């Protein structure tokens, strides 16, 4: 198993994601009562890191739910440090690092895939990570869609998004896809919005 989980996790019916954001009431209304869901979160650059941290904090600290964090922007060690500096217990998270240029390998609670271009390796890593978590309730955060588009052709990104959303449903996770709105193709955003249970746009002051 890739991650040792020593705590018992509570089943949580009401998910208070983004409780520090004005969007919280909208989110709660959209996903209240859903055991698993897929949410698209669009942010601006100013709110990007805080939003990602708040999402993880809500799952891990408030709900005691373990999960998978796929990072395409920051290497694992930096992302882990950011979360720990915000008092988040990273032992409950399996990281998938597609930001570090390295060989595909497993180190601790991180799976390195080597590049955001290695979509097959990333897919396998996500499947292994989700299935390694021993709880019924689990989350998967994909950070981020716009970075994926930097390294891959639009048609490739579109196919991967179809695959990812279908797998999130199959895995029965609380799925969150984060993207910078201004750096994401509008047509892709519209399509992903149709696949999602909710879309939350975070811009300006939270």
C-alpha positions as CSV (number, residue, x, y, z in Angstrom):
1,X,0.0,0.0,0.0
2,X,1.3,3.4,-0.9
3,X,-0.1,5.2,2.2
4,X,-0.5,4.1,5.7
5,X,-3.6,5.6,7.3
6,X,-3.7,5.1,11.1
7,X,-6.9,7.0,11.9
8,X,-10.5,6.2,11.6
9,X,-12.4,8.6,9.3
10,X,-15.9,9.8,9.8
11,X,-18.5,9.7,7.1
12,X,-19.4,13.2,6.3
13,X,-22.7,14.1,4.6
14,X,-22.3,17.9,4.3
15,X,-19.1,19.1,2.7
16,X,-18.0,22.6,3.7
17,X,-15.5,23.2,0.9
18,X,-14.3,26.9,0.6
19,X,-15.7,27.9,3.9
20,X,-13.5,30.9,3.8
21,X,-15.0,31.9,0.5
22,X,-18.1,33.8,-0.4
23,X,-18.9,30.9,-2.7
24,X,-19.4,28.4,0.1
25,X,-23.2,28.7,0.2
26,X,-23.4,28.1,-3.5
27,X,-21.2,25.1,-3.3
28,X,-23.0,23.6,-0.3
29,X,-26.3,23.9,-2.2
30,X,-24.9,22.2,-5.2
31,X,-23.3,19.2,-3.6
32,X,-25.2,18.8,-0.3
33,X,-26.2,15.2,0.2
34,X,-23.9,13.9,-2.6
35,X,-21.6,11.1,-1.5
36,X,-19.3,11.8,-4.4
37,X,-19.2,14.5,-7.0
38,X,-17.2,16.4,-9.6
39,X,-16.6,20.1,-9.2
40,X,-14.8,22.5,-11.5
41,X,-13.1,25.4,-9.7
42,X,-12.0,28.3,-11.9
43,X,-9.7,30.8,-10.2
44,X,-7.6,33.9,-11.0
45,X,-3.9,34.0,-10.3
46,X,-4.3,36.0,-7.2
47,X,-6.5,33.5,-5.4
48,X,-5.0,30.4,-6.9
49,X,-2.7,29.0,-4.1
50,X,-5.1,30.0,-1.3
51,X,-8.0,28.3,-3.0
52,X,-6.0,25.1,-3.5
53,X,-4.9,25.1,0.2
54,X,-8.4,25.8,1.4
55,X,-9.8,22.9,-0.6
56,X,-7.3,20.5,0.9
57,X,-7.7,21.9,4.4
58,X,-11.5,21.4,4.2
59,X,-11.1,17.7,3.2
60,X,-8.3,16.8,5.5
61,X,-8.6,19.0,8.6
62,X,-12.4,19.3,8.8
63,X,-13.7,16.1,7.3
64,X,-10.7,13.8,8.1
65,X,-11.0,12.5,4.6
66,X,-7.9,11.1,2.9
67,X,-7.2,11.7,-0.8
68,X,-5.0,12.2,-3.8
69,X,-3.5,15.5,-4.9
70,X,-2.2,15.6,-8.5
71,X,0.2,18.5,-8.9
72,X,1.3,19.7,-12.3
73,X,2.4,23.2,-11.1
74,X,4.6,22.7,-8.1
75,X,7.0,19.8,-7.2
76,X,5.9,17.5,-4.5
77,X,8.3,18.8,-1.8
78,X,7.2,22.4,-2.4
79,X,3.5,21.5,-2.4
80,X,3.9,19.4,0.7
81,X,5.7,22.2,2.5
82,X,3.0,24.7,1.6
83,X,0.3,22.4,3.0
84,X,2.2,21.6,6.2
85,X,2.8,25.3,6.7
86,X,-1.0,25.7,6.7
87,X,-1.3,23.0,9.4
88,X,-2.5,20.3,7.0
89,X,-1.6,16.7,7.9
90,X,0.0,15.5,4.6
91,X,0.2,11.9,5.9
92,X,-3.4,11.6,4.7
93,X,-2.6,12.6,1.2
94,X,-1.0,10.6,-1.7
95,X,0.7,13.1,-4.1
96,X,1.2,12.5,-7.8
97,X,3.9,14.8,-9.0
98,X,3.8,15.6,-12.7
99,X,5.8,18.8,-12.2
100,X,9.2,17.4,-11.4
101,X,11.4,16.3,-14.4
102,X,12.4,12.9,-13.1
103,X,12.0,9.2,-13.7
104,X,8.8,7.6,-12.9
105,X,9.1,6.4,-9.3
106,X,7.5,6.2,-5.9
107,X,9.1,7.9,-2.9
108,X,7.2,7.9,0.4
109,X,3.6,9.1,-0.2
110,X,4.4,10.5,-3.7
111,X,4.3,9.0,-7.1
112,X,6.5,10.8,-9.6
113,X,5.3,10.6,-13.3
114,X,8.1,12.8,-14.7
115,X,6.1,15.2,-16.9
116,X,2.6,16.6,-17.5
117,X,3.0,15.1,-21.0
118,X,3.0,11.5,-19.7
119,X,-0.7,11.1,-19.5
120,X,-0.7,7.3,-19.5
121,X,1.6,7.2,-16.5
122,X,-0.5,9.9,-14.8
123,X,-3.6,7.9,-15.4
124,X,-2.1,4.7,-13.9
125,X,-0.7,6.6,-10.9
126,X,-4.1,8.1,-10.2
127,X,-5.8,4.7,-10.4
128,X,-3.2,3.1,-8.1
129,X,-3.4,6.0,-5.6
130,X,-7.2,6.1,-5.3
131,X,-7.4,2.3,-4.9
132,X,-4.6,2.4,-2.2
133,X,-6.7,4.6,0.1
134,X,-8.5,2.3,2.6
135,X,-11.6,4.4,3.2
136,X,-14.9,4.6,1.4
137,X,-14.9,8.4,1.2
138,X,-11.9,9.9,-0.5
139,X,-11.0,13.0,-2.6
140,X,-9.0,13.6,-5.7
141,X,-7.8,17.1,-6.6
142,X,-6.4,17.8,-10.1
143,X,-4.2,20.9,-10.1
144,X,-4.4,22.1,-12.8
145,X,-6.1,21.9,-16.1
146,X,-4.5,25.0,-17.6
147,X,-1.0,23.5,-16.9
148,X,-2.0,20.3,-18.7
149,X,-2.9,22.4,-21.7
150,X,0.6,24.0,-21.8
151,X,2.3,20.6,-22.4
152,X,-0.3,18.9,-24.6
153,X,-2.2,19.6,-27.8
154,X,-5.9,20.8,-27.4
155,X,-7.3,17.6,-28.8
156,X,-5.2,15.5,-26.4
157,X,-6.3,17.6,-23.4
158,X,-9.9,17.3,-24.4
159,X,-9.6,13.5,-24.6
160,X,-7.8,13.3,-21.3
161,X,-10.5,15.5,-19.7
162,X,-13.2,13.1,-20.9
163,X,-11.2,10.2,-19.5
164,X,-10.5,12.0,-16.1
165,X,-14.1,12.9,-15.5
166,X,-15.3,9.4,-16.3
167,X,-12.7,7.9,-14.0
168,X,-13.6,10.2,-11.2
169,X,-17.2,9.0,-11.5
170,X,-16.0,5.4,-11.6
171,X,-13.8,5.8,-8.5
172,X,-16.7,7.5,-6.6
173,X,-14.4,10.2,-5.2
174,X,-15.1,13.8,-4.3
175,X,-13.4,15.2,-7.4
176,X,-12.1,18.7,-7.8
177,X,-10.5,20.1,-11.0
178,X,-8.8,23.4,-10.6
179,X,-7.9,25.7,-13.5
180,X,-6.9,29.3,-14.1
181,X,-9.9,30.6,-16.0
182,X,-8.1,33.2,-18.2
183,X,-5.6,30.5,-19.3
184,X,-8.1,27.8,-20.2
185,X,-9.8,27.4,-23.5
186,X,-13.4,28.6,-23.2
187,X,-14.8,25.7,-25.2
188,X,-13.0,23.2,-22.9
189,X,-14.3,25.0,-19.9
190,X,-17.9,24.9,-21.2
191,X,-17.6,21.2,-22.0
192,X,-16.2,20.4,-18.6
193,X,-18.8,22.5,-16.9
194,X,-21.5,20.2,-18.5
195,X,-19.7,17.1,-17.0
196,X,-19.5,18.6,-13.6
197,X,-22.0,18.7,-10.7
198,X,-21.0,22.3,-10.0
199,X,-18.8,25.0,-11.2
200,X,-17.4,27.6,-8.8
201,X,-15.7,30.7,-10.1
202,X,-13.4,32.4,-7.6
203,X,-12.0,35.8,-8.6
204,X,-11.3,39.1,-6.8
205,X,-11.6,39.1,-3.0
206,X,-12.7,35.8,-1.5
